[in-house]
């Protein structure tokens, strides 16, 4: 079916638009990734979906189309923790690399994927560079305690192209939602992902359940999938699409705040992360708890395998 037929369904405005079936969404997204449509059609799709919003069935279809077109990490000996990182730091230092290093210290292999999507933030890749963890372009199984970062363009040039549309129209599109649900691993893995606004919690959880994912879903720190160092966020654990636990967010006033860096620059953030890993600074309690919950989910997955 030509993409124009899909645009007619999703482009009728907020109240008139109709959702696509999972199969239709798979076909549409595949055409977008393959570059089989014009720039005008891509723009029309992005704006129409921005107004309508994606349904869980549509997101599942987009993931179905993405999976066979991705370069994936080969299966290794251990369950890989996958962390999408696309938001970066705006006001709070990006501590996604700290989460990754703490997980690695527990023996988990960790795969981070991401790309800068705007110019005004500090992104995980910049902090990782300061820590000596540089972007990879080749795929090999990860070993216990290894952290690897893969730019999105290495995983899928079509997906990178859709993300770049934001720089032209200054609006997020379905690709920005999809990458947070994407798991580029061929073997056993646990996705650690986040939402920025509460209304996305239900739709993301529903999508993860539809695709029978293994995941930890939480209210992220400025959109990053790391617990807010200042306050415990809401977290939800999912194994094989089944909701395993749900932890409510910490309420009430805070007794104290962690000694976070004053700025968000990459060198300062990396220096703070080194201090935490060396024991000179304490690990923020919410991130400690996030590591515990991830390890428990992996144990649950492996015992059920």
C-alpha contacts under 8 A as a table, 3 or more apart, distances in Angstrom:
res1	aa1	res2	aa2	distance
1	X	5	X	6.85
1	X	27	X	7.98
2	X	5	X	5.77
2	X	6	X	7.34
3	X	6	X	5.18
3	X	7	X	6.25
3	X	28	X	6.33
3	X	31	X	7.93
3	X	37	X	7.65
3	X	41	X	7.73
4	X	7	X	4.96
4	X	8	X	6.21
4	X	41	X	7.86
5	X	8	X	5.27
5	X	9	X	6.80
6	X	9	X	5.23
6	X	10	X	6.39
6	X	20	X	7.62
6	X	24	X	7.89
6	X	28	X	7.34
7	X	10	X	5.24
7	X	11	X	5.35
7	X	44	X	7.43
7	X	45	X	6.39
7	X	48	X	7.53
8	X	11	X	5.41
8	X	12	X	6.74
9	X	12	X	6.49
9	X	17	X	5.81
9	X	18	X	5.35
9	X	19	X	7.12
9	X	20	X	7.56
10	X	13	X	7.55
10	X	17	X	4.74
10	X	18	X	5.45
10	X	19	X	6.33
10	X	20	X	7.57
10	X	48	X	6.14
10	X	49	X	6.74
10	X	52	X	6.88
11	X	17	X	5.78
11	X	44	X	8.00
11	X	45	X	7.75
11	X	48	X	4.86
11	X	49	X	7.48
11	X	52	X	7.66
12	X	15	X	7.45
12	X	16	X	4.89
12	X	17	X	4.37
12	X	18	X	7.67
12	X	48	X	7.93
13	X	16	X	5.33
13	X	17	X	5.37
13	X	48	X	7.32
13	X	51	X	6.61
13	X	52	X	6.60
14	X	17	X	6.03
14	X	51	X	5.83
14	X	52	X	5.14
17	X	52	X	6.52
19	X	54	X	7.75
19	X	55	X	6.83
19	X	58	X	7.31
20	X	23	X	7.95
20	X	24	X	5.77
20	X	25	X	5.85
20	X	57	X	7.64
20	X	58	X	6.13
21	X	24	X	5.13
21	X	25	X	6.10
21	X	57	X	6.40
21	X	58	X	6.45
21	X	61	X	7.80
22	X	25	X	5.11
22	X	26	X	6.14
22	X	57	X	5.09
22	X	58	X	5.32
22	X	59	X	7.86
22	X	60	X	6.44
22	X	61	X	4.46
22	X	62	X	7.94
23	X	26	X	5.05
23	X	27	X	6.37
23	X	61	X	6.14
24	X	27	X	5.18
24	X	28	X	6.17
24	X	61	X	7.42
25	X	28	X	5.10
25	X	29	X	5.96
25	X	57	X	8.00
25	X	58	X	5.27
25	X	59	X	7.64
25	X	61	X	4.85
25	X	62	X	5.85
26	X	29	X	5.36
26	X	30	X	6.02
26	X	58	X	7.75
26	X	61	X	4.28
26	X	62	X	5.21
26	X	63	X	7.58
26	X	64	X	5.99
26	X	65	X	4.92
27	X	30	X	5.19
27	X	31	X	6.41
27	X	65	X	7.07
28	X	31	X	5.29
28	X	32	X	6.45
29	X	32	X	4.98
29	X	33	X	6.16
29	X	61	X	7.73
29	X	62	X	5.47
29	X	65	X	6.14
29	X	66	X	7.65
30	X	33	X	5.16
30	X	34	X	6.05
30	X	62	X	7.64
30	X	65	X	5.17
30	X	66	X	7.02
31	X	34	X	5.12
31	X	35	X	6.26
31	X	36	X	5.20
31	X	37	X	6.65
32	X	35	X	5.35
32	X	36	X	6.24
32	X	37	X	6.28
32	X	42	X	7.13
32	X	158	X	7.41
33	X	36	X	7.72
33	X	66	X	7.69
33	X	158	X	4.42
33	X	159	X	6.06
33	X	162	X	7.80
34	X	158	X	6.27
35	X	38	X	7.64
35	X	158	X	6.87
37	X	41	X	6.16
37	X	42	X	6.84
38	X	41	X	5.18
38	X	42	X	6.33
39	X	42	X	5.01
39	X	43	X	6.17
40	X	43	X	5.16
40	X	44	X	6.17
41	X	44	X	4.98
41	X	45	X	6.08
42	X	45	X	5.15
42	X	46	X	6.16
43	X	46	X	5.16
43	X	47	X	6.19
43	X	165	X	7.75
44	X	47	X	5.38
44	X	48	X	5.97
45	X	48	X	5.15
45	X	49	X	6.08
46	X	49	X	5.39
46	X	50	X	6.07
46	X	173	X	5.31
46	X	174	X	6.81
47	X	50	X	4.92
47	X	51	X	6.37
47	X	173	X	7.38
48	X	51	X	5.33
48	X	52	X	6.16
49	X	52	X	4.89
49	X	53	X	5.17
49	X	54	X	6.48
49	X	173	X	7.12
49	X	174	X	6.94
50	X	53	X	5.52
50	X	172	X	7.48
50	X	173	X	6.05
50	X	174	X	7.47
54	X	58	X	6.02
54	X	59	X	6.38
54	X	174	X	7.35
55	X	58	X	5.16
55	X	59	X	6.29
55	X	203	X	7.09
56	X	59	X	5.05
56	X	60	X	6.05
56	X	203	X	5.86
56	X	204	X	7.14
56	X	206	X	5.96
56	X	207	X	4.66
56	X	210	X	7.59
57	X	60	X	5.09
57	X	61	X	6.24
57	X	207	X	6.98
57	X	210	X	7.64
58	X	61	X	5.00
58	X	62	X	6.19
59	X	62	X	4.96
59	X	63	X	6.19
59	X	178	X	6.87
59	X	207	X	6.52
60	X	63	X	5.08
60	X	64	X	6.15
60	X	207	X	5.93
60	X	210	X	6.75
60	X	211	X	6.29
61	X	64	X	4.87
61	X	65	X	6.31
62	X	65	X	5.21
62	X	66	X	6.18
62	X	178	X	7.32
63	X	66	X	4.93
63	X	67	X	6.08
63	X	178	X	7.01
63	X	181	X	7.85
63	X	182	X	6.88
64	X	67	X	5.64
64	X	68	X	7.63
65	X	68	X	6.57
65	X	69	X	7.18
66	X	69	X	5.31
66	X	70	X	6.28
67	X	70	X	5.49
67	X	184	X	7.49
69	X	156	X	6.98
70	X	155	X	5.43
70	X	156	X	5.52
70	X	184	X	6.76
71	X	139	X	7.97
71	X	154	X	7.38
71	X	155	X	4.86
71	X	156	X	6.76
71	X	184	X	7.02
72	X	139	X	7.18
72	X	155	X	7.09
72	X	184	X	4.74
72	X	185	X	5.15
72	X	186	X	6.00
73	X	139	X	5.57
73	X	140	X	6.26
73	X	141	X	6.29
73	X	184	X	6.21
73	X	185	X	4.69
73	X	186	X	5.82
73	X	187	X	7.76
74	X	139	X	6.94
74	X	140	X	5.88
74	X	141	X	5.13
74	X	185	X	6.54
74	X	186	X	5.32
74	X	187	X	6.53
75	X	141	X	5.82
75	X	185	X	7.15
75	X	186	X	5.39
75	X	187	X	4.13
75	X	188	X	7.22
76	X	79	X	7.61
76	X	141	X	4.80
76	X	142	X	6.16
76	X	143	X	7.13
76	X	187	X	6.74
77	X	143	X	7.38
78	X	108	X	7.33
78	X	109	X	7.16
78	X	143	X	7.52
78	X	144	X	6.90
78	X	188	X	7.37
79	X	108	X	7.13
79	X	109	X	7.11
79	X	187	X	7.37
79	X	188	X	4.94
79	X	189	X	4.86
79	X	190	X	7.10
79	X	298	X	7.08
80	X	108	X	6.55
80	X	109	X	5.06
80	X	110	X	5.61
80	X	111	X	6.84
80	X	142	X	7.73
80	X	185	X	7.81
80	X	187	X	7.88
80	X	188	X	6.50
80	X	189	X	4.47
80	X	190	X	6.27
81	X	108	X	6.88
81	X	109	X	6.25
81	X	110	X	4.73
81	X	111	X	6.11
81	X	189	X	5.70
81	X	190	X	4.94
81	X	191	X	6.06
81	X	192	X	7.01
82	X	110	X	6.00
82	X	111	X	4.83
82	X	112	X	5.87
82	X	113	X	7.80
82	X	183	X	6.65
82	X	189	X	6.80
82	X	190	X	5.98
82	X	191	X	4.76
82	X	192	X	6.02
83	X	110	X	7.53
83	X	111	X	6.23
83	X	112	X	4.73
83	X	113	X	6.55
83	X	191	X	6.21
83	X	192	X	5.20
83	X	193	X	6.42
83	X	225	X	6.88
84	X	112	X	5.74
84	X	113	X	5.10
84	X	114	X	5.86
84	X	179	X	6.78
84	X	180	X	5.52
84	X	181	X	7.96
84	X	182	X	7.72
84	X	192	X	7.38
84	X	193	X	6.51
84	X	224	X	7.94
84	X	225	X	7.18
85	X	88	X	7.03
85	X	96	X	7.54
85	X	112	X	6.77
85	X	113	X	6.05
85	X	114	X	4.82
85	X	115	X	7.34
85	X	123	X	7.94
85	X	124	X	6.68
85	X	180	X	7.71
85	X	224	X	6.00
85	X	225	X	7.05
86	X	114	X	5.21
86	X	115	X	5.84
86	X	116	X	6.35
86	X	117	X	6.80
86	X	123	X	7.48
86	X	176	X	7.88
86	X	180	X	7.92
86	X	223	X	7.76
86	X	224	X	7.07
87	X	116	X	7.58
87	X	117	X	7.38
87	X	121	X	7.85
87	X	123	X	7.09
87	X	222	X	6.82
87	X	223	X	5.43
87	X	224	X	5.81
88	X	94	X	5.93
88	X	116	X	7.74
88	X	121	X	5.81
88	X	122	X	5.36
88	X	123	X	4.21
88	X	124	X	6.09
88	X	222	X	7.34
88	X	223	X	7.52
88	X	224	X	6.54
89	X	92	X	5.67
89	X	93	X	5.50
89	X	94	X	4.97
89	X	121	X	5.33
89	X	122	X	5.02
89	X	123	X	6.32
89	X	222	X	6.84
89	X	264	X	6.50
90	X	93	X	7.67
90	X	120	X	7.51
90	X	121	X	5.29
90	X	122	X	7.03
90	X	222	X	7.18
90	X	264	X	7.43
91	X	263	X	7.99
91	X	264	X	6.75
92	X	221	X	7.88
92	X	222	X	7.63
92	X	263	X	7.67
92	X	264	X	6.12
93	X	260	X	7.73
93	X	261	X	7.07
93	X	263	X	6.92
93	X	264	X	4.44
93	X	265	X	7.41
93	X	269	X	6.12
94	X	97	X	7.58
94	X	122	X	7.46
94	X	123	X	7.15
94	X	124	X	6.54
94	X	224	X	7.47
94	X	264	X	7.21
94	X	269	X	7.27
95	X	98	X	5.11
95	X	99	X	6.53
95	X	124	X	7.94
95	X	226	X	6.67
95	X	269	X	7.63
95	X	273	X	7.71
96	X	99	X	5.15
96	X	100	X	6.33
96	X	124	X	6.65
96	X	224	X	6.84
96	X	225	X	6.81
96	X	226	X	5.50
97	X	100	X	4.98
97	X	101	X	6.16
97	X	124	X	6.67
97	X	127	X	7.19
97	X	128	X	6.43
97	X	273	X	7.84
98	X	101	X	5.15
98	X	102	X	6.11
98	X	273	X	5.78
99	X	102	X	5.20
99	X	103	X	6.19
99	X	226	X	6.54
99	X	287	X	6.81
99	X	291	X	7.30
100	X	103	X	5.17
100	X	104	X	6.14
100	X	110	X	6.24
100	X	147	X	6.74
101	X	104	X	4.91
101	X	105	X	6.11
101	X	147	X	7.06
101	X	277	X	7.92
102	X	105	X	5.03
102	X	106	X	6.57
102	X	277	X	7.63
102	X	291	X	7.21
103	X	106	X	5.13
103	X	107	X	6.71
103	X	108	X	5.59
103	X	109	X	7.68
103	X	110	X	7.29
103	X	145	X	7.48
103	X	291	X	6.23
104	X	107	X	4.98
104	X	108	X	4.78
104	X	109	X	5.88
104	X	110	X	6.56
104	X	144	X	7.19
104	X	145	X	3.94
104	X	146	X	5.96
104	X	147	X	6.66
105	X	108	X	7.23
105	X	145	X	5.86
106	X	145	X	6.97
107	X	144	X	5.05
107	X	145	X	4.38
108	X	144	X	5.41
108	X	145	X	5.05
108	X	146	X	7.25
109	X	142	X	5.87
109	X	143	X	5.89
109	X	144	X	4.98
109	X	145	X	4.94
109	X	146	X	4.83
109	X	147	X	6.09
110	X	142	X	7.71
110	X	145	X	7.39
110	X	146	X	6.13
110	X	147	X	4.73
110	X	148	X	6.32
111	X	147	X	6.01
111	X	148	X	5.03
111	X	149	X	5.98
111	X	150	X	7.49
112	X	147	X	7.60
112	X	148	X	6.16
112	X	149	X	4.71
112	X	150	X	6.27
113	X	149	X	5.64
113	X	150	X	4.77
113	X	151	X	5.61
113	X	152	X	6.12
114	X	125	X	7.82
114	X	149	X	7.91
114	X	150	X	6.82
114	X	151	X	5.26
114	X	152	X	5.29
115	X	123	X	7.83
115	X	125	X	7.71
115	X	151	X	5.69
115	X	152	X	5.81
115	X	153	X	7.95
116	X	119	X	7.39
116	X	123	X	6.29
117	X	163	X	6.99
117	X	164	X	7.01
117	X	166	X	7.25
117	X	167	X	7.46
118	X	121	X	6.78
118	X	167	X	6.93
122	X	126	X	6.93
122	X	264	X	6.94
122	X	265	X	6.56
122	X	266	X	6.74
123	X	126	X	5.59
123	X	127	X	6.97
124	X	127	X	5.25
124	X	128	X	6.11
125	X	128	X	5.00
125	X	129	X	6.10
125	X	134	X	7.60
125	X	135	X	7.44
125	X	149	X	7.48
126	X	129	X	5.18
126	X	130	X	6.55
126	X	266	X	5.90
127	X	130	X	5.10
127	X	131	X	6.42
127	X	266	X	4.74
127	X	267	X	6.86
127	X	269	X	6.76
127	X	270	X	5.68
128	X	131	X	4.92
128	X	132	X	6.28
128	X	133	X	4.99
128	X	134	X	6.50
128	X	270	X	7.59
129	X	132	X	5.07
129	X	133	X	5.25
129	X	134	X	5.27
129	X	135	X	7.99
130	X	133	X	7.45
130	X	266	X	6.93
130	X	267	X	6.22
130	X	270	X	6.08
131	X	270	X	6.13
133	X	147	X	7.58
133	X	148	X	7.11
133	X	149	X	7.35
134	X	148	X	7.77
134	X	149	X	6.74
135	X	148	X	7.35
135	X	149	X	5.11
135	X	150	X	5.52
135	X	151	X	6.54
136	X	139	X	7.80
136	X	148	X	7.10
136	X	149	X	6.10
136	X	150	X	5.31
136	X	151	X	7.42
137	X	150	X	6.75
137	X	151	X	7.89
137	X	154	X	5.95
142	X	146	X	6.16
142	X	147	X	7.89
142	X	148	X	7.84
143	X	146	X	5.54
150	X	154	X	6.54
150	X	155	X	7.29
151	X	154	X	5.45
151	X	155	X	6.95
152	X	155	X	5.08
152	X	156	X	6.17
152	X	157	X	7.52
152	X	159	X	7.39
152	X	160	X	6.02
153	X	156	X	5.14
153	X	157	X	4.79
153	X	158	X	7.92
153	X	159	X	7.28
153	X	160	X	5.19
154	X	157	X	6.86
155	X	184	X	7.70
156	X	159	X	5.29
156	X	160	X	6.34
157	X	160	X	5.01
157	X	161	X	6.17
158	X	161	X	5.11
158	X	162	X	6.51
159	X	162	X	5.16
159	X	163	X	6.33
159	X	175	X	6.84
160	X	163	X	5.10
160	X	164	X	6.25
161	X	164	X	5.17
161	X	165	X	6.81
162	X	165	X	5.39
162	X	166	X	7.93
162	X	175	X	6.18
163	X	166	X	6.09
163	X	172	X	7.92
163	X	173	X	7.48
163	X	175	X	5.83
163	X	176	X	6.45
164	X	167	X	5.58
164	X	168	X	7.40
165	X	168	X	5.31
165	X	169	X	6.37
165	X	170	X	7.87
166	X	169	X	5.30
166	X	170	X	4.82
166	X	171	X	5.16
166	X	172	X	5.61
166	X	173	X	7.24
167	X	170	X	5.43
167	X	171	X	7.84
172	X	175	X	7.87
172	X	176	X	6.24
173	X	176	X	5.70
173	X	177	X	7.15
174	X	177	X	5.15
174	X	178	X	6.12
175	X	178	X	4.91
175	X	179	X	6.18
176	X	179	X	5.64
176	X	180	X	7.01
177	X	180	X	5.68
177	X	181	X	7.07
178	X	181	X	5.25
178	X	182	X	6.13
179	X	182	X	4.91
180	X	193	X	5.96
180	X	194	X	7.18
181	X	191	X	7.67
181	X	193	X	6.97
181	X	204	X	7.78
181	X	208	X	7.46
183	X	189	X	7.94
183	X	191	X	6.50
185	X	188	X	7.34
185	X	189	X	6.69
189	X	214	X	7.10
190	X	213	X	7.95
190	X	214	X	5.10
190	X	215	X	5.22
190	X	216	X	7.43
190	X	298	X	7.03
191	X	213	X	7.81
191	X	214	X	6.20
191	X	215	X	4.47
191	X	216	X	6.31
192	X	215	X	5.63
192	X	216	X	4.81
192	X	217	X	6.18
192	X	225	X	6.34
193	X	215	X	7.25
193	X	216	X	6.29
193	X	217	X	5.13
193	X	218	X	6.57
193	X	220	X	7.84
193	X	224	X	7.78
193	X	225	X	4.98
194	X	217	X	5.39
194	X	218	X	4.81
194	X	219	X	5.41
194	X	220	X	4.88
194	X	223	X	6.36
194	X	224	X	6.46
194	X	225	X	4.82
194	X	226	X	7.90
195	X	198	X	7.24
195	X	200	X	6.05
195	X	201	X	6.28
195	X	204	X	7.87
195	X	217	X	7.70
195	X	218	X	6.58
195	X	219	X	5.26
195	X	220	X	5.75
195	X	223	X	5.99
195	X	225	X	7.95
196	X	200	X	7.36
196	X	219	X	6.21
196	X	220	X	6.05
196	X	221	X	7.76
196	X	222	X	6.61
196	X	223	X	4.94
197	X	200	X	5.78
197	X	201	X	7.36
197	X	219	X	7.59
198	X	201	X	5.37
198	X	202	X	7.90
198	X	219	X	7.60
199	X	202	X	6.47
199	X	203	X	7.43
200	X	203	X	5.26
200	X	204	X	5.89
201	X	204	X	5.43
201	X	205	X	6.07
201	X	217	X	7.97
201	X	218	X	7.98
201	X	219	X	7.84
202	X	205	X	5.14
202	X	206	X	6.03
203	X	206	X	5.05
203	X	207	X	6.22
204	X	207	X	5.10
204	X	208	X	6.20
205	X	208	X	5.10
205	X	209	X	6.14
205	X	217	X	7.42
206	X	209	X	5.07
206	X	210	X	6.16
207	X	210	X	4.99
207	X	211	X	6.34
208	X	211	X	5.38
208	X	212	X	6.00
208	X	213	X	5.16
208	X	214	X	7.71
208	X	215	X	7.51
208	X	238	X	7.81
208	X	241	X	6.07
209	X	212	X	4.87
209	X	213	X	6.22
209	X	238	X	7.61
209	X	240	X	7.46
209	X	241	X	3.84
209	X	242	X	6.33
209	X	243	X	7.91
210	X	213	X	7.79
210	X	241	X	6.59
211	X	241	X	6.74
212	X	239	X	7.48
212	X	240	X	4.55
212	X	241	X	3.65
212	X	242	X	7.34
213	X	238	X	7.00
213	X	239	X	6.38
213	X	240	X	5.09
213	X	241	X	5.01
214	X	237	X	7.94
214	X	238	X	5.38
214	X	239	X	4.35
214	X	240	X	5.30
214	X	241	X	6.52
214	X	301	X	7.93
215	X	237	X	6.01
215	X	238	X	5.06
215	X	239	X	6.49
216	X	235	X	6.88
216	X	236	X	5.72
216	X	237	X	4.66
216	X	238	X	6.25
216	X	294	X	6.92
217	X	235	X	5.67
217	X	236	X	5.08
217	X	237	X	6.42
217	X	238	X	7.88
218	X	225	X	7.00
218	X	227	X	7.52
218	X	233	X	6.65
218	X	234	X	5.59
218	X	235	X	4.27
218	X	236	X	6.22
219	X	223	X	7.66
219	X	225	X	7.67
219	X	227	X	7.51
219	X	233	X	5.72
219	X	234	X	5.79
219	X	235	X	6.85
220	X	223	X	4.80
220	X	224	X	5.03
220	X	225	X	4.96
220	X	226	X	5.84
220	X	227	X	6.05
220	X	228	X	6.90
220	X	233	X	7.50
221	X	224	X	5.06
221	X	225	X	6.74
221	X	226	X	6.13
221	X	227	X	6.22
221	X	228	X	5.19
226	X	287	X	6.99
226	X	290	X	7.84
227	X	231	X	7.83
227	X	232	X	6.61
227	X	233	X	6.20
227	X	286	X	5.82
227	X	287	X	5.37
227	X	290	X	6.63
228	X	231	X	5.59
228	X	232	X	6.39
228	X	233	X	6.60
228	X	286	X	6.60
228	X	287	X	7.29
229	X	232	X	7.51
229	X	258	X	6.97
229	X	284	X	5.25
229	X	285	X	7.00
229	X	286	X	5.74
229	X	287	X	6.31
230	X	257	X	5.82
230	X	258	X	6.40
230	X	284	X	7.36
230	X	286	X	7.30
231	X	249	X	7.90
231	X	250	X	6.24
231	X	254	X	7.59
231	X	286	X	6.35
232	X	249	X	5.61
232	X	250	X	5.07
232	X	285	X	7.92
232	X	286	X	4.90
233	X	248	X	7.06
233	X	249	X	4.38
233	X	250	X	6.33
233	X	286	X	7.64
234	X	246	X	7.47
234	X	247	X	5.52
234	X	248	X	4.59
234	X	249	X	4.09
234	X	250	X	7.59
235	X	246	X	5.77
235	X	247	X	5.10
235	X	248	X	6.69
235	X	249	X	7.49
236	X	243	X	7.35
236	X	244	X	7.55
236	X	245	X	5.72
236	X	246	X	4.34
236	X	247	X	6.27
237	X	243	X	6.02
237	X	244	X	5.27
237	X	245	X	5.17
237	X	246	X	6.39
237	X	297	X	7.03
238	X	241	X	5.75
238	X	242	X	5.28
238	X	243	X	4.54
238	X	244	X	5.38
238	X	245	X	7.38
238	X	297	X	7.99
239	X	242	X	5.24
239	X	243	X	6.64
239	X	244	X	6.58
239	X	297	X	7.35
239	X	300	X	7.88
239	X	301	X	6.65
243	X	246	X	7.78
254	X	257	X	7.17
258	X	284	X	6.42
260	X	272	X	7.46
261	X	264	X	7.12
261	X	268	X	6.65
261	X	269	X	6.55
261	X	272	X	6.68
263	X	268	X	7.02
263	X	269	X	7.81
264	X	268	X	7.01
264	X	269	X	6.36
265	X	268	X	5.57
265	X	269	X	6.16
266	X	269	X	5.11
266	X	270	X	6.00
267	X	270	X	5.15
267	X	271	X	6.15
268	X	271	X	5.08
268	X	272	X	6.30
269	X	272	X	5.16
269	X	273	X	6.25
270	X	273	X	5.01
270	X	274	X	6.18
271	X	274	X	5.14
271	X	275	X	6.26
272	X	275	X	5.05
272	X	276	X	6.31
272	X	281	X	7.76
273	X	276	X	5.10
273	X	277	X	6.17
274	X	277	X	5.08
274	X	278	X	6.00
275	X	278	X	5.09
275	X	279	X	6.17
275	X	280	X	4.98
275	X	281	X	5.45
276	X	279	X	5.14
276	X	280	X	5.79
276	X	281	X	4.49
276	X	282	X	5.75
276	X	283	X	5.91
277	X	280	X	7.66
277	X	281	X	7.81
278	X	281	X	7.63
279	X	282	X	6.41
283	X	287	X	7.03
283	X	288	X	6.45
284	X	287	X	5.57
284	X	288	X	6.39
285	X	288	X	4.99
285	X	289	X	6.24
286	X	289	X	5.09
286	X	290	X	6.19
287	X	290	X	4.88
287	X	291	X	6.27
288	X	291	X	5.26
288	X	292	X	6.41
289	X	292	X	4.99
289	X	293	X	6.21
290	X	293	X	5.12
290	X	294	X	6.18
291	X	294	X	5.16
291	X	295	X	6.21
292	X	295	X	5.20
292	X	296	X	6.21
293	X	296	X	5.05
293	X	297	X	6.22
294	X	297	X	5.15
294	X	298	X	6.27
295	X	298	X	5.14
295	X	299	X	6.22
296	X	299	X	5.08
296	X	300	X	6.21
297	X	300	X	4.96
297	X	301	X	6.19
298	X	301	X	4.99
298	X	302	X	6.11
299	X	302	X	5.16
299	X	303	X	6.04
300	X	303	X	5.28
300	X	304	X	6.27
301	X	304	X	5.27
301	X	305	X	6.26
302	X	305	X	5.11
